[in-house]
Amino acid sequence: MKKRILIISIAVITLILSACQDVLDLEPNDRVTATQLFADETGLQMVLATLYNRIPIEDFNYVPEGPFNITGTGNNSDGGWNLGSHTDEMVIQSNAGGHIGRVTDGYWDYEAIRYVNGFFANLKDLKGDVLTDAAYNRLWSEAHWIRGYMYYALVSRYGGVPIIKNVQEIGGDNSQLYVARSTEKETWDFVLAECDSAIMYLPEDADGYRATKWAAYALKSRAALHAASLAKYWNNAPLIGEAVTANMVGMSSADANGYYSQCLNASKAIIDNSGKSLYKPNPADAAEAAVNFQEMFETPPAADVEVVYKKGYVDGVSSGDQGHQMDFYGYPAQMPQATSYVYGRMGVTLDLVNTFEDYTDDGTGTPGVLLTRGDGQEDIYLSNPANIDVSVPYVHYDSQYDIFTGKDARLFASVNLPGAPFKGITINCQGGLIESNGNPVIYSEGSSSVGLDGQTYYAYGTHAANGFSAFGAMGSGLSANSTSTGFIIKKFLQEKTTPTPSRWGGSTQDYIAFRMAEIYLNYAEAAIESGQGDAALAKTYLNSIRKRAAHTDEIPATVENIVKERFVELAFEQRRYWDLVRRREMHTTFNDYRRKSLVPILDLRENPPKYIFVKVNNFYDEQDGGVTFQQGDYYLPIPGVSSNKLIQNPGY
């Protein structure tokens, strides 16, 4: 006897997205039967809400070192991380050191794919009876977008995977359950075909947070660029093994231009037809540009003109942990939002800060240099700031903030800098002092010394435990809540408002999954890398993003400039890791590498005291002897090969 697998587990209908309207506001009901669910359009939409909840969006609740997305489990205490911690964007203090490497979330959600396939099966049965053609077509395209997103998450992690399009039957010898891996190219092609099916009937505008035609084009733009880059640069990190021989991982460089073309076409469709554009593209000055950029992420509804697709959340206090905890992990240690020990964990690297331009605007796009030394040797990074040579002519500043004067507006909107104001508090990231006799006192909480002016000064700028946000308890388990880099994330955090007082799930600002700046940059990269498309348009799109940041010059649309612009514009938006992976640059960028930190030090040899800044290797990366991405880590191990009979990826 055979039995078709259908969606009958209603307990999983947890509506994280119920901050929106219509279908995604439907209440789950664990007493509804499968028959009732598929009896009318309302029931189908309830199941659709379940499927939305299973989309593998790398959002605020995504955990690179654990479950893929733990929202709605009743305990999302492990969230609040960011893929940037696997790159040179940030160091997560509580998981510091040895953190560069493949994502280990283990996304292999064929249960969710089975749900989608069951949805398709039941949807077909209701066409013309319960559903009008228009209602059927929209739901059909919506399910294709969701399934395409799922396979995009799979192929970007594993290469070729089993492609299952229909409900599998249970019975007999169950041989049909053993589906072999497709090639990597076939899997990427399937993702893009799913996007095309989604584009067919999705509306241009949607109620609430449901997918639109433009969301489907955006997924296609991102996926096609990934596939194109991987094909072009596969030989930069070639692998060997059975899976490679069978083309289950890897593609030919001959495939690249076809994917670049699909990226260009999808990107152009959004740009030309969606009515979307950059949010506030013409600021009066850099200060206004910084305010606008911060506003886009703190209150995303204000920036709907740029947002292509966003994910919503419910207040975690009143709705069972369906919010997120970005504010609780991200807020500086001087203003913890949690009721316990979680705060200040997202330390932004000096690597990223160094990449932002200043406003020289000389047509080159060269990053602005933070001036720390009078001898011009700005590429020197100490392994330990305690080894500072006090005879070096360090540049003196009146405050911790002054060194950043003239930097790109997006830096001030994205990063809580030393000495910066946040919610009315000055962020103190002092990491030491130099006594009046020239003796350095570094990473020494509680230490104090008297300056030439007779005043007492502290190594961390204060004697109060809650008065500083950096370098606390370095090397001990208590260091988790104090940035080890000298910088703290600001992008996404609520500054104008206050999160709901709760340890977990009290933040509700939307997560922007796709926005126009990425689409512009996708087009620019695809055009320059392939020689297709319009190179002049690529330059226009690149510079329109810089103009929105108050730059006045135009820089050439080179691959280097586009990659740099992606780094600063899309910082912390989960793009940096995948950019380095698809371009096969992870293993060369991170080879016994130390991410960089900046340590503000108060110099008591001056009267009044002034600040100097020491560039250092990150404490934890130095402690671990550097961080390395292994070439084999471009692919995750296929799970369960002993039972599912799949060919394993190389190196596992």
Secondary structure by P-SEA (a helix, b strand, c coil): cbbbbccccccccccccccccccccbbbbcccccccccccaaaaaaaaaaaaaacccccccccccccccccccccccccccccccccccccccccccccccccccccccaaaaaaaaaaaaaaaaaccccccaaaaaaaaaaaaaaaaaaaaaaaacccccccccccccccccccccccccccaaaaaaaaaaaaaaaacccccccccccccaaaaaaaaaaaaaaaaaaaaccccccccccccccccccccccaaaaaaaaaaaaaaaaaccccccccccccccaaaaaaaaaaaccccccccccccbbbbbccccccccccccccccccccccccccccccccbbbbaaaaaacccccccccccccccccccccccccccccccccccccccccccccccccccccaaaaaccccccccccccccccccbbbccccccccccccbbbbcccccccccccccccccccccccccccccccccccccccccccccccccccccccccccccccccaaaaaaaaaaaaaacccccaaaaaaaaaaaaaaacccccccccaaaaaaaaaacccccccaaaaaaaacccccccccbbbbbbbbbbbcccccbbbbbbbbccaaaaaacbbbbbcccccccccccccccccccccc
